Amino acid sequence: MAKVNLKQKDETQGTLGEVRGYARKIWLAGIGAYARVGQEGSDYFKELVKAGEGVEKRGKKRLDKAVDAANTQIDEATQEVVRVPGRVEAQLDKIEKAFDERVGRALNRLGIASKHDVEALSIKLEQLHELLERVAHKP
């Protein structure tokens, strides 16, 4: 029986040695992977930063173009808005003049004197009044 126990110990130590060998290889593979990722990861990180900078530059250019286009449209709209009151005033003046002319013609047809007629009549009345005063003061 002593022989059987020795054989089992040898087999146990051999299997344990193999497991330790595999464990060591796995450990070394992990360390190697970590080292490679450290080296390549740094390079990859730098490439990602460069790519990000390029995307950022393109985005800024697009944004600047969009902002410039929007500012141009705002400037054009502002200029148009500034011109509108002048046009509105001109149109209102035309409408007011046409309205005054029509009302004046309607009042004239009804026999009502216009402002111009009243002013002319007032001037003639003042002239007549001055003439009467001169005549009345003559000896």
C-alpha positions as semicolon CSV with decimal commas, in nm:
position;residue;x (nm);y (nm);z (nm)
1;M;0,000;0,000;0,000
2;A;0,289;0,230;0,049
3;K;0,356;0,221;-0,318
4;V;0,004;0,337;-0,401
5;N;0,029;0,636;-0,168
6;L;0,357;0,748;-0,323
7;K;0,215;0,714;-0,668
8;Q;-0,085;0,928;-0,572
9;K;0,144;1,192;-0,418
10;D;0,352;1,206;-0,730
11;E;0,043;1,239;-0,946
12;T;-0,097;1,506;-0,715
13;Q;0,227;1,704;-0,720
14;G;0,251;1,667;-1,098
15;T;-0,104;1,792;-1,150
16;L;-0,049;2,071;-0,901
17;G;0,269;2,168;-1,085
18;E;0,082;2,177;-1,416
19;V;-0,191;2,394;-1,265
20;R;0,071;2,625;-1,121
21;G;0,239;2,642;-1,462
22;Y;-0,088;2,730;-1,637
23;A;-0,170;2,985;-1,367
24;R;0,170;3,144;-1,415
25;K;0,122;3,154;-1,793
26;I;-0,222;3,313;-1,749
27;W;-0,073;3,568;-1,509
28;L;0,206;3,652;-1,753
29;A;-0,041;3,676;-2,043
30;G;-0,249;3,921;-1,840
31;I;0,056;4,133;-1,757
32;G;0,161;4,125;-2,124
33;A;-0,189;4,230;-2,233
34;Y;-0,186;4,511;-1,980
35;A;0,153;4,634;-2,104
36;R;0,045;4,618;-2,469
37;V;-0,281;4,802;-2,395
38;G;-0,078;5,061;-2,207
39;Q;0,145;5,122;-2,509
40;E;-0,112;5,084;-2,784
41;G;-0,385;5,244;-2,576
42;S;-0,180;5,562;-2,548
43;D;-0,130;5,572;-2,924
44;Y;-0,496;5,492;-2,984
45;F;-0,595;5,765;-2,738
46;K;-0,380;6,016;-2,926
47;E;-0,547;5,915;-3,254
48;L;-0,890;5,959;-3,097
49;V;-0,792;6,306;-2,973
50;K;-0,675;6,404;-3,324
51;A;-0,998;6,272;-3,475
52;G;-1,199;6,462;-3,214
53;E;-1,012;6,783;-3,288
54;G;-1,086;6,743;-3,659
55;V;-1,456;6,688;-3,591
56;E;-1,458;6,989;-3,360
57;K;-1,298;7,212;-3,626
58;R;-1,548;7,100;-3,890
59;G;-1,833;7,154;-3,645
60;K;-1,711;7,504;-3,563
61;K;-1,684;7,588;-3,933
62;R;-2,039;7,468;-3,992
63;L;-2,163;7,655;-3,688
64;D;-1,984;7,972;-3,796
65;K;-2,138;7,945;-4,143
66;A;-2,483;7,892;-3,993
67;V;-2,439;8,187;-3,756
68;D;-2,317;8,409;-4,042
69;A;-2,614;8,307;-4,256
70;A;-2,855;8,375;-3,969
71;N;-2,694;8,715;-3,901
72;T;-2,722;8,802;-4,270
73;Q;-3,091;8,713;-4,267
74;I;-3,144;8,916;-3,950
75;D;-2,969;9,216;-4,108
76;E;-3,182;9,187;-4,421
77;A;-3,499;9,157;-4,215
78;T;-3,396;9,457;-4,004
79;Q;-3,337;9,666;-4,316
80;E;-3,675;9,561;-4,451
81;V;-3,846;9,650;-4,122
82;V;-3,675;9,991;-4,125
83;R;-3,810;10,056;-4,476
84;V;-4,166;9,950;-4,392
85;P;-4,269;10,254;-4,184
86;G;-4,167;10,489;-4,467
87;R;-4,373;10,291;-4,714
88;V;-4,667;10,272;-4,476
89;E;-4,656;10,648;-4,419
90;A;-4,646;10,712;-4,794
91;Q;-4,943;10,481;-4,849
92;L;-5,135;10,643;-4,562
93;D;-5,063;10,987;-4,708
94;K;-5,198;10,875;-5,045
95;I;-5,508;10,728;-4,884
96;E;-5,562;11,041;-4,673
97;K;-5,526;11,267;-4,977
98;A;-5,766;11,055;-5,183
99;F;-6,014;11,054;-4,891
100;D;-5,990;11,432;-4,853
101;E;-6,046;11,485;-5,224
102;R;-6,352;11,259;-5,229
103;V;-6,502;11,415;-4,918
104;G;-6,436;11,761;-5,063
105;R;-6,609;11,670;-5,390
106;A;-6,903;11,519;-5,201
107;L;-6,938;11,830;-4,984
108;N;-6,907;12,051;-5,293
109;R;-7,191;11,860;-5,461
110;L;-7,402;11,921;-5,153
111;G;-7,324;12,290;-5,173
112;I;-7,103;12,303;-4,863
113;A;-6,798;12,522;-4,900
114;S;-6,453;12,373;-4,864
115;K;-6,183;12,501;-4,630
116;H;-6,013;12,667;-4,924
117;D;-6,337;12,840;-5,023
118;V;-6,391;12,962;-4,665
119;E;-6,036;13,095;-4,644
120;A;-6,070;13,276;-4,977
121;L;-6,401;13,423;-4,864
122;S;-6,244;13,532;-4,533
123;I;-5,967;13,715;-4,720
124;K;-6,222;13,892;-4,941
125;L;-6,428;13,979;-4,634
126;E;-6,124;14,131;-4,461
127;Q;-6,043;14,332;-4,773
128;L;-6,400;14,452;-4,789
129;H;-6,393;14,541;-4,420
130;E;-6,074;14,746;-4,468
131;L;-6,230;14,923;-4,764
132;L;-6,542;15,008;-4,563
133;E;-6,330;15,147;-4,279
134;R;-6,137;15,370;-4,519
135;V;-6,457;15,493;-4,675
136;A;-6,614;15,557;-4,334
137;H;-6,318;15,762;-4,218
138;K;-6,299;15,980;-4,525
139;P;-6,419;16,336;-4,462
